[in-house]
């Protein structure tokens, strides 16, 4: 009886020992897998930290680029404002020059017929002089070139000889108009060249 009990006890101890060995082997395998997962996790964490540092450097570069873009944009806006002010001033000056030229032209048109009549010019000669003086691409014609010489009249036998006609005085209206037109043309060419330089 005692022999059977001792055998059963030995069998139970052997079974428990085999179960403990199997459990230990399983736990060892799990620990090995966990160690492998820990190495992979450490590598993943290292990669994540490197990516985070790269992202921080990229963000710093992006901030510096944005600041430079803001400065460049502000400078261009200030330059555009100055250019706009210069253009406005030039347009105002051009309007003033055009208004002055208009007043000079109107005054010349009003005074030219009286001046021409005072020097003895015929209506046809007056029309030719006005057309030549106000033409945009032609130089002003002096009054002496357009004055027609009066036809010679035979004096009466008993009438006294009339005194000679006074010399026609020069008219400077055409010269003034030419100078004003040249000044306006020079101002417009200067404004156009400045605009082309700023656009380039």
LUMDOLUM-941457 format. One record per residue (C-alpha): residue in three letters; residue number from 1; x, y, z. Coordinates in nm, 3 decimals. Layout:
% LUMDOLUM-941457
+-------+--------+---------+---------+---------+
: gutor : tortor :      px :      py :      pz :
+-------+--------+---------+---------+---------+
:   ALA :    NUM :       X :       Y :       Z :
...
+-------+--------+---------+---------+---------+
This chain:
% LUMDOLUM-941457
+-------+--------+---------+---------+---------+
: gutor : tortor :      px :      py :      pz :
+-------+--------+---------+---------+---------+
:   UNK :      1 :   0.000 :   0.000 :   0.000 :
:   UNK :      2 :   0.276 :   0.241 :   0.090 :
:   UNK :      3 :   0.460 :   0.147 :  -0.231 :
:   UNK :      4 :   0.161 :   0.239 :  -0.445 :
:   UNK :      5 :   0.122 :   0.571 :  -0.265 :
:   UNK :      6 :   0.489 :   0.654 :  -0.314 :
:   UNK :      7 :   0.468 :   0.564 :  -0.686 :
:   UNK :      8 :   0.159 :   0.782 :  -0.730 :
:   UNK :      9 :   0.332 :   1.065 :  -0.548 :
:   UNK :     10 :   0.638 :   1.031 :  -0.773 :
:   UNK :     11 :   0.416 :   1.029 :  -1.083 :
:   UNK :     12 :   0.236 :   1.341 :  -0.963 :
:   UNK :     13 :   0.566 :   1.516 :  -0.896 :
:   UNK :     14 :   0.693 :   1.414 :  -1.243 :
:   UNK :     15 :   0.377 :   1.546 :  -1.409 :
:   UNK :     16 :   0.400 :   1.872 :  -1.221 :
:   UNK :     17 :   0.769 :   1.899 :  -1.307 :
:   UNK :     18 :   0.696 :   1.841 :  -1.679 :
:   UNK :     19 :   0.422 :   2.106 :  -1.668 :
:   UNK :     20 :   0.661 :   2.348 :  -1.499 :
:   UNK :     21 :   0.928 :   2.279 :  -1.763 :
:   UNK :     22 :   0.678 :   2.336 :  -2.046 :
:   UNK :     23 :   0.558 :   2.657 :  -1.885 :
:   UNK :     24 :   0.917 :   2.777 :  -1.840 :
:   UNK :     25 :   0.997 :   2.706 :  -2.207 :
:   UNK :     26 :   0.685 :   2.895 :  -2.318 :
:   UNK :     27 :   0.771 :   3.188 :  -2.093 :
:   UNK :     28 :   1.129 :   3.191 :  -2.227 :
:   UNK :     29 :   1.001 :   3.209 :  -2.585 :
:   UNK :     30 :   0.768 :   3.493 :  -2.494 :
:   UNK :     31 :   1.050 :   3.683 :  -2.324 :
:   UNK :     32 :   1.265 :   3.638 :  -2.636 :
:   UNK :     33 :   0.987 :   3.773 :  -2.856 :
:   UNK :     34 :   0.937 :   4.065 :  -2.620 :
:   UNK :     35 :   1.309 :   4.146 :  -2.636 :
:   UNK :     36 :   1.292 :   4.146 :  -3.017 :
:   UNK :     37 :   0.987 :   4.369 :  -3.007 :
:   UNK :     38 :   1.170 :   4.600 :  -2.765 :
:   UNK :     39 :   1.461 :   4.641 :  -3.009 :
:   UNK :     40 :   1.221 :   4.713 :  -3.294 :
:   UNK :     41 :   1.033 :   4.958 :  -3.073 :
:   UNK :     42 :   1.359 :   5.134 :  -2.981 :
:   UNK :     43 :   1.450 :   5.160 :  -3.349 :
:   UNK :     44 :   1.103 :   5.295 :  -3.426 :
:   UNK :     45 :   1.133 :   5.550 :  -3.146 :
:   UNK :     46 :   1.476 :   5.658 :  -3.276 :
:   UNK :     47 :   1.338 :   5.701 :  -3.629 :
:   UNK :     48 :   1.048 :   5.900 :  -3.490 :
:   UNK :     49 :   1.283 :   6.129 :  -3.298 :
:   UNK :     50 :   1.493 :   6.185 :  -3.613 :
:   UNK :     51 :   1.181 :   6.266 :  -3.814 :
:   UNK :     52 :   1.072 :   6.507 :  -3.540 :
:   UNK :     53 :   1.407 :   6.688 :  -3.552 :
:   UNK :     54 :   1.390 :   6.710 :  -3.932 :
:   UNK :     55 :   1.038 :   6.850 :  -3.907 :
:   UNK :     56 :   1.154 :   7.111 :  -3.655 :
:   UNK :     57 :   1.439 :   7.219 :  -3.885 :
:   UNK :     58 :   1.199 :   7.236 :  -4.180 :
:   UNK :     59 :   0.957 :   7.448 :  -3.974 :
:   UNK :     60 :   1.241 :   7.686 :  -3.879 :
:   UNK :     61 :   1.344 :   7.719 :  -4.246 :
:   UNK :     62 :   0.983 :   7.778 :  -4.345 :
:   UNK :     63 :   0.950 :   8.052 :  -4.084 :
:   UNK :     64 :   1.265 :   8.226 :  -4.210 :
:   UNK :     65 :   1.138 :   8.198 :  -4.569 :
:   UNK :     66 :   0.803 :   8.346 :  -4.468 :
:   UNK :     67 :   0.976 :   8.634 :  -4.289 :
:   UNK :     68 :   1.190 :   8.706 :  -4.597 :
:   UNK :     69 :   0.882 :   8.693 :  -4.819 :
:   UNK :     70 :   0.707 :   8.940 :  -4.588 :
:   UNK :     71 :   1.003 :   9.178 :  -4.605 :
:   UNK :     72 :   1.025 :   9.149 :  -4.985 :
:   UNK :     73 :   0.651 :   9.205 :  -5.020 :
:   UNK :     74 :   0.664 :   9.509 :  -4.793 :
:   UNK :     75 :   0.953 :   9.657 :  -4.994 :
:   UNK :     76 :   0.767 :   9.598 :  -5.320 :
:   UNK :     77 :   0.454 :   9.756 :  -5.177 :
:   UNK :     78 :   0.650 :  10.063 :  -5.068 :
:   UNK :     79 :   0.813 :  10.082 :  -5.413 :
:   UNK :     80 :   0.471 :  10.052 :  -5.577 :
:   UNK :     81 :   0.335 :  10.330 :  -5.356 :
:   UNK :     82 :   0.628 :  10.557 :  -5.443 :
:   UNK :     83 :   0.586 :  10.475 :  -5.812 :
:   UNK :     84 :   0.215 :  10.549 :  -5.787 :
:   UNK :     85 :   0.287 :  10.883 :  -5.622 :
:   UNK :     86 :   0.545 :  10.969 :  -5.889 :
:   UNK :     87 :   0.302 :  10.875 :  -6.166 :
:   UNK :     88 :   0.029 :  11.084 :  -6.006 :
:   UNK :     89 :   0.266 :  11.381 :  -5.983 :
:   UNK :     90 :   0.375 :  11.335 :  -6.344 :
:   UNK :     91 :   0.015 :  11.305 :  -6.461 :
:   UNK :     92 :  -0.073 :  11.621 :  -6.271 :
:   UNK :     93 :   0.223 :  11.802 :  -6.426 :
:   UNK :     94 :   0.121 :  11.672 :  -6.770 :
:   UNK :     95 :  -0.234 :  11.795 :  -6.718 :
:   UNK :     96 :  -0.101 :  12.135 :  -6.618 :
:   UNK :     97 :   0.123 :  12.147 :  -6.926 :
:   UNK :     98 :  -0.166 :  12.044 :  -7.149 :
:   UNK :     99 :  -0.391 :  12.308 :  -6.996 :
:   UNK :    100 :  -0.121 :  12.571 :  -7.047 :
:   UNK :    101 :  -0.077 :  12.462 :  -7.408 :
:   UNK :    102 :  -0.453 :  12.477 :  -7.457 :
:   UNK :    103 :  -0.464 :  12.829 :  -7.317 :
:   UNK :    104 :  -0.169 :  12.933 :  -7.535 :
:   UNK :    105 :  -0.332 :  12.779 :  -7.843 :
:   UNK :    106 :  -0.666 :  12.944 :  -7.774 :
:   UNK :    107 :  -0.497 :  13.278 :  -7.710 :
:   UNK :    108 :  -0.289 :  13.240 :  -8.025 :
:   UNK :    109 :  -0.595 :  13.152 :  -8.230 :
:   UNK :    110 :  -0.771 :  13.457 :  -8.091 :
:   UNK :    111 :  -0.482 :  13.697 :  -8.150 :
:   UNK :    112 :  -0.333 :  13.556 :  -8.471 :
:   UNK :    113 :  -0.595 :  13.695 :  -8.716 :
:   UNK :    114 :  -0.564 :  14.047 :  -8.572 :
:   UNK :    115 :  -0.183 :  14.031 :  -8.588 :
:   UNK :    116 :  -0.192 :  13.902 :  -8.943 :
:   UNK :    117 :  -0.441 :  14.167 :  -9.049 :
:   UNK :    118 :  -0.220 :  14.435 :  -8.895 :
:   UNK :    119 :   0.076 :  14.329 :  -9.113 :
:   UNK :    120 :  -0.137 :  14.328 :  -9.429 :
:   UNK :    121 :  -0.180 :  13.950 :  -9.489 :
:   UNK :    122 :  -0.461 :  13.830 :  -9.712 :
:   UNK :    123 :  -0.718 :  13.576 :  -9.582 :
:   UNK :    124 :  -0.561 :  13.296 :  -9.790 :
:   UNK :    125 :  -0.218 :  13.373 :  -9.645 :
:   UNK :    126 :  -0.368 :  13.385 :  -9.294 :
:   UNK :    127 :  -0.527 :  13.041 :  -9.341 :
:   UNK :    128 :  -0.199 :  12.896 :  -9.472 :
:   UNK :    129 :  -0.007 :  13.045 :  -9.178 :
:   UNK :    130 :  -0.252 :  12.912 :  -8.918 :
:   UNK :    131 :  -0.247 :  12.563 :  -9.074 :
:   UNK :    132 :   0.134 :  12.559 :  -9.079 :
:   UNK :    133 :   0.165 :  12.697 :  -8.724 :
:   UNK :    134 :  -0.074 :  12.449 :  -8.560 :
:   UNK :    135 :   0.039 :  12.140 :  -8.754 :
:   UNK :    136 :   0.184 :  11.880 :  -8.503 :
:   UNK :    137 :   0.480 :  11.763 :  -8.715 :
:   UNK :    138 :   0.583 :  12.083 :  -8.889 :
:   UNK :    139 :   0.789 :  12.376 :  -8.769 :
:   UNK :    140 :   0.619 :  12.714 :  -8.730 :
:   UNK :    141 :   0.630 :  12.929 :  -9.040 :
:   UNK :    142 :   0.748 :  13.287 :  -8.983 :
:   UNK :    143 :   0.513 :  13.562 :  -9.077 :
:   UNK :    144 :   0.749 :  13.714 :  -9.335 :
:   UNK :    145 :   0.741 :  13.398 :  -9.552 :
:   UNK :    146 :   0.363 :  13.393 :  -9.581 :
:   UNK :    147 :   0.308 :  13.763 :  -9.641 :
:   UNK :    148 :   0.214 :  13.830 : -10.001 :
:   UNK :    149 :   0.353 :  14.136 : -10.164 :
:   UNK :    150 :   0.080 :  14.375 : -10.270 :
:   UNK :    151 :   0.030 :  14.412 : -10.643 :
:   UNK :    152 :   0.194 :  14.723 : -10.786 :
:   UNK :    153 :  -0.055 :  14.998 : -10.853 :
:   UNK :    154 :   0.020 :  15.261 : -11.111 :
:   UNK :    155 :   0.002 :  15.604 : -10.950 :
:   UNK :    156 :  -0.235 :  15.859 : -11.093 :
:   UNK :    157 :  -0.073 :  16.136 : -11.291 :
:   UNK :    158 :  -0.187 :  16.411 : -11.059 :
:   UNK :    159 :  -0.204 :  16.214 : -10.730 :
:   UNK :    160 :   0.091 :  16.235 : -10.493 :
:   UNK :    161 :   0.302 :  15.923 : -10.436 :
:   UNK :    162 :   0.192 :  15.741 : -10.118 :
:   UNK :    163 :   0.451 :  15.675 :  -9.850 :
:   UNK :    164 :   0.603 :  15.324 :  -9.842 :
:   UNK :    165 :   0.424 :  15.063 :  -9.634 :
:   UNK :    166 :   0.582 :  14.982 :  -9.299 :
:   UNK :    167 :   0.785 :  14.665 :  -9.268 :
:   UNK :    168 :   0.582 :  14.368 :  -9.134 :
:   UNK :    169 :   0.675 :  14.292 :  -8.778 :
:   UNK :    170 :   0.764 :  13.930 :  -8.687 :
:   UNK :    171 :   0.505 :  13.720 :  -8.507 :
:   UNK :    172 :   0.639 :  13.503 :  -8.221 :
:   UNK :    173 :   0.319 :  13.305 :  -8.152 :
:   UNK :    174 :   0.432 :  13.011 :  -8.362 :
:   UNK :    175 :   0.765 :  13.001 :  -8.184 :
:   UNK :    176 :   0.591 :  12.996 :  -7.847 :
:   UNK :    177 :   0.364 :  12.714 :  -7.961 :
:   UNK :    178 :   0.660 :  12.517 :  -8.093 :
:   UNK :    179 :   0.847 :  12.557 :  -7.766 :
:   UNK :    180 :   0.543 :  12.451 :  -7.563 :
:   UNK :    181 :   0.487 :  12.147 :  -7.786 :
:   UNK :    182 :   0.853 :  12.048 :  -7.757 :
:   UNK :    183 :   0.838 :  12.078 :  -7.376 :
:   UNK :    184 :   0.524 :  11.864 :  -7.361 :
:   UNK :    185 :   0.680 :  11.603 :  -7.591 :
:   UNK :    186 :   0.998 :  11.591 :  -7.379 :
:   UNK :    187 :   0.793 :  11.551 :  -7.059 :
:   UNK :    188 :   0.588 :  11.266 :  -7.207 :
:   UNK :    189 :   0.902 :  11.089 :  -7.336 :
:   UNK :    190 :   1.064 :  11.121 :  -6.993 :
:   UNK :    191 :   0.758 :  10.975 :  -6.819 :
:   UNK :    192 :   0.743 :  10.688 :  -7.074 :
:   UNK :    193 :   1.113 :  10.606 :  -7.029 :
:   UNK :    194 :   1.074 :  10.606 :  -6.650 :
:   UNK :    195 :   0.775 :  10.373 :  -6.674 :
:   UNK :    196 :   0.967 :  10.136 :  -6.903 :
:   UNK :    197 :   1.265 :  10.136 :  -6.665 :
:   UNK :    198 :   1.045 :  10.059 :  -6.364 :
:   UNK :    199 :   0.862 :   9.785 :  -6.554 :
:   UNK :    200 :   1.195 :   9.623 :  -6.652 :
+-------+--------+---------+---------+---------+
